[in-house]
């Protein structure tokens, strides 16, 4: 019985920690959201019709810490700031609804 309880507890902890790896951010354009992998820094734009595009590839390959990366909204509705809380690096993340050439992530 103890083994069953311990294995169930470990499974719940694993599922909860995995669920926090991705975080959704609302944009001012209600047809789009940004999905951030908080471990690697990968950012995707996701439309409400199911289409998605990668804006930022993974900034950190190992991705060993959940919550390392986070996005901050700016006054410009098309721009977010990506923060790596481990080393303080910043990137400008821009999404777009018109042209894929306007999707970019550049270091600040």
Phi, psi and omega in degrees: 000320179296320179298321179295316180294316180296317180293323177294319179296318178295323179294318179295317179298318179297315180294320180294316180292325178291323182295336182270359180293322180254137178231134179265138178239128176284147175247170178286346172269107191292354176272353186232148171225159175250134178248122182250131169274108187289350178267323186250341181088007178289133180238132176235143172267129181235123178272160181289348176271003176100348178289147178216152178223144176276125177265311179240129170284174182300129177277333182229116185290320184288320177052060186264358183228117176292137179087008180294321182252146174211156180252142177236132179286146177247179177289335176282120187295343183261358189236137171235160174251128177262124181248130169265104185288349179283317183237000176082007180289149181233147174227144171272125180246121180241129174253166184209153175251354186252318189220132180293340177291342180270001175274122178203164176219113182234146179291148177255000000 
